[in-house]
Amino acid sequence: MKARVHIMLKNGVLDPQGEAVRHALGSMGFAGVEGVRQGKVIELELAETDAEKAEAEVTRMCEALLANTVIERYEVELL
């Protein structure tokens, strides 16, 4: 089973990378971009075949390592 984890900074947390991308896009002539939030996507190949157990396992991974839950939020998607 595959899982995809989407990780983004929580609302209210400054995103300097996103701001740098927004500024660069403006410099390139894309004036309509008012904000950019940058995140990451992690894809996992799991041995687990039970969807409920897989989601619980990936959630534990996110809480332990994959996401900094103080400043980031995450969503688990099973594929």
Stockholm file with secondary structure:
# STOCKHOLM 1.0

chainA/1-79         MKARVHIMLKNGVLDPQGEAVRHALGSMGFAGVEGVRQGKVIELELAETDAEKAEAEVTRMCEALLANTVIERYEVELL
#=GR chainA/1-79 SS CEEEEEEEECTTSCCHHHHHHHHHHHHTTCTTCCCCCCEEEEEEECSCCCHHHHHHHHHHHIIIIICCTTTEEEEEEEC
#=GC SS_cons        CEEEEEEEECTTSCCHHHHHHHHHHHHTTCTTCCCCCCEEEEEEECSCCCHHHHHHHHHHHIIIIICCTTTEEEEEEEC
//
